[in-house]
Amino acid sequence: MNPRSQTTAEDSLRTDATDRKIIDELRRNGRIPNAQLANAVGLSPSSCHSRVKALQRRGVIRGFTAEVDPGALGCALQALVFVRIHPRARAGMEQFANGLRARPEVAQLYFLGGSEDFLIHLWVRDSNHVRDFVLDALSANPAVAHTDTKLIFEHHRAETPSAM
């Protein structure tokens, strides 16, 4: 699996308390105007802008996204599906992952260590949609040894830990 650009230990050593404040504010509101962000972290707007750009160049900030309500898109149900791949199929894991990434139901895909190989976060219309996804995309795939599906009743997004 090709990891995305990751922050190195050296980068985290160069991230000071002000950078962490900037990150915390941007995680709360990625659309905060620079002047407001600067005020919140105690910097001039130009210094704040320079720090945000530096965090982006170093890969600490990888992008800005919109938080979407799946229910507003007709996805009334969310589920987590744990997947274990057959040992003989390990060579095809990248291809398997790419196929999952292309599916519109897949909100997030995690490649795991441990007894399970993947965790798939689904946004779906209903329980029939979950069943169809598991049967068509997973159980019918000869690479898949086992699946375990969990329904999500509530989801709360965590804030950035302050002890980074």
N, C-alpha and C positions, 0 to 999 in steps of 0.2 A: 504494500500500500504506500502510496506517495504521500508523506506528511506535508501539510501546508507549511508555509513559512512559519517557523516557530521562534519565539523569543528565547535567546540564549541566556545562560546564567550571567554572562557579562552585561547583557542588556538590562536584566533585572537589577544588577548592582548600580547601573547608571540611572535607574528610575528612583527619583527622590520623593519626599513627602508631597511636594507640590504637584509632581506628575501624577501621583496616586489620587490627589484631590481632583485633578482634571479628569482622570479616568472615571472616578466615582460620579462626578457630575454628568459626564457624557453618557454613562450607562443609565443614569436616571432619565436623561433627556438628550438624545443625540442631535436634536434640532435646536438646542439652546444657542442663541446668538452669541458671537464671540465676546461682545462687550459685557453681556450678562455673565458668561462663563468667567471672564477675567475678574469681574467684581466678586464672584462667589469664591474664587481661589486666591484673591489678594494680589493680582498681577495687573500690569498695564495691558490694554488690549493687544498691543504689538508683541509683547513678551509672551502672552498667552497663545496668540496665533503661532508664533515661532515654536513654542513647546508642542502644540498639537501637531504641527507639521513634522517635527522631529520624531514624535511618537509614531506617526504614520510611517515615516521613512524607515524607522528601526523595526517596524512590524509589530509594535506593541498594540497599536490600534490598526486593525485589519480592514475596517470599513464601518459604515453607518447603515443601520437597517431600520425598517419599520416593524413595530410590534403589531401583528395582525390578530384579530379575533377570528378563530376558525369558524365559530358559530355564525358570524356575519357572512361567511362565504358558503353557508349551507353544510358545513361540517359539524354536525351536532355532537359527534363522538370522537374522542381521542383514545388511542390504544398504544401500548408498548408491546412489541413482539421480540422476544429473545430467540436467536437462531444459532444453532450449532451445525457446523459444516462437517461432512464426512471427512475423516483424515485423508482418504484417497483423493479428495477433491480440493485440497488446499492450494494447489497450483492455480486454480481458477478463481481464487477469491477476489481478485481485482475486477475481473469480468462480472462476477456475481454482484459486487458492490456497485459497479457502474450501471448495471441493469436496474438495481433498486433506486439509485439516484434519479433515474429517468422517469420513475413512476410518480404521478401527480399526488398520490396519497401520502408519499413519504415526506414528512416535514423535516425530520432529522435522521441521520444514520450515524451510528457509532460503531467503530471497530474495537473490539474489547480484548482484554487479556482475561484468562480464567476459563471456566468451564463453557461459557458461551462465546461465540465468535462475533456476533453482531447484535446490536439493539436498534430496532427500528421504531421510530416515533411516527405514528400514523394520524392523519386528519381524515376522517371518513364521515359519510352521511349517517350511517346507522350500523347496527350489528351485522346485517347481511353484507354490507360493504367490507367489514373486517373479515368475515368468513370468506368472501370471494377473493379478497387479497391473499389471505393465508393459503387457500386452496390453489389459486392460479399462480401466484408469484413465488410461493415457497414450497408447499407440499408436493406440487407437481415437478419441482426441480430436483433431479437426481443428486445434486450436490448437497442438498439439505438433509441432515440426519434427524433434527429435532427442532420443534418450535414450542414456545410457551408464550401465550398471549395474556396480557393484563389490560383491563380497561382503566382509564384515567377518570376519576370522579371530579377532581379539582387539580389545577396546576397553578403554582405560585412561583414566579421568577425571583430568584435570589439576587440580592444586591452584591456588588463587588466586595469581597472580604477586605476589611480595612487593614488587616495585618499582612498585606502582600509583600 
